[in-house]
Amino acid sequence: MATRPLVLLGTKKGAFILEGDAGRKNWQLRGPFCEAWPIYHMMFDDASQTIYAGGGNPWFGPGVWRSDDLGATWSHSGAGLTYGEGGPPIGTIWHITAAHGTLYAGADPAGLFRSHDQGQTWEHMQGLRDHPSRPNWQAGYGGLCLHSIVAHPTDPARLWVAISAVGTFYSADAGATWTPRNQGVRAEFAPERYPEFGQCVHKLLLAADGEQLYQQNHCGVYRSADGGAHWDEITEGLPSDFGFPLALHPRDPQTLYVVPLNGAEQGRVVPDGRMAVWRSKDRGASWTVLTEGLPGEHAYLGVLREGMAVDTLDPAGIYVGTSTGQVFGSSNEGASWQQLCTNLPPIWSVETALVEA
Amino acid sequence: MAQVYLPRPLAALIAGLPKQTEVEATTVQALIAALEQRWPGVTTCLCGTPDALRPHINIYVDGARATLATPVQAGSVVRVLTAVSGG
């Protein structure tokens, strides 16, 4: 079957779709969708061929938008996205993941929801907010957002989530109970350097082998080969330990991509005004800077935590969306880049889909 | 029956929801529940939790700012407004 790639863009002012040709040379932009709602995450569920977009509206609160026809028409639901009477109101949905026939959504303030009817209704997974550490969760600048939901590819019982300024949690019983998984991760902003929780994880992903976990953190880049029980720092060789996004190769569990920024307290833009993506092909033991085709001077760009994604073509495509509305793409695993579009609203998420040509 | 005026962005979210309708209810909370019966989804858009309106949703009953507990009379004019917000 011939396929064509889509790049799904969640922005501060709606959702957009970049449609590429089979060669990934020419791109057409469609949007804005979702009534120009702030969209924190937009993704494609391959199993149902459905696009979902999660966000929050300043008036009507959190919602998940859904399109069954690649963006031609959309429906919306917030049913069940509540912590109930006396609970804090939910501001927005930060992340959506589909796995094993279930749709998961992460919220701010942090909590986890699931849907068994493709996002029409949602059920709060109380176990996470029942964790004894929860009264001590402290919001950071990004809010108290649950921004990463990682499902094991073959075992539906195994789930990881990551919460900004709280850290990584793991469940072995499909979300009924949770344990912190932050050992070895620095928290330089906290009184204790290695607390049980309180680390500011920015993005958490599981490699294609279902074994290697990686995270970009406020304080470095890390890998874990034991489901997050222990983390090894792999920051050495990067220009900074600070960054937001992370992307993993679709087939090679040893290859990952990050976009280091100049520092948590230095403006949070790419170092020296030079846009660069960094790649490791050896699980973070060494890093290579990728710049061909990217702006090389006076490019004071930032990329947020959901702002980078890969496609599943061979060679893999990589896409980066900036907080100032540019999209850069590479169709050769980062060796060279082109600007796919510009002048979009601030880009909050980038994901990809492959659909029938 | 109370006359109810709803904001355009809410009507755009919920299939079939008009910008103006009539509802029989004795409180704002009952009025929202009656709307929910006819157009599912209204409650989650207007109430962040079951016991409170969302912070940027303003409801006026006969010109006075209302809460969920505010009484509604037959013939009342109820306006649901989106507060100045966004960026």
Interface residues (C-beta under 8 A of the other chain):
Chain A: E35 N57 P58 W59 F60 G61 G63 S75 H76 S77 G78 A79 G80 L81 T82 Y83 G84 E85 G86 G87 P88 P89 I90
Chain B: P7 P9 L10 A12 L13 I14 A15 P40 G41 T44 C45 L46 G48 T49 P50 D51 A52 R54 P55 H56 I57 T82 A83 S85 G86
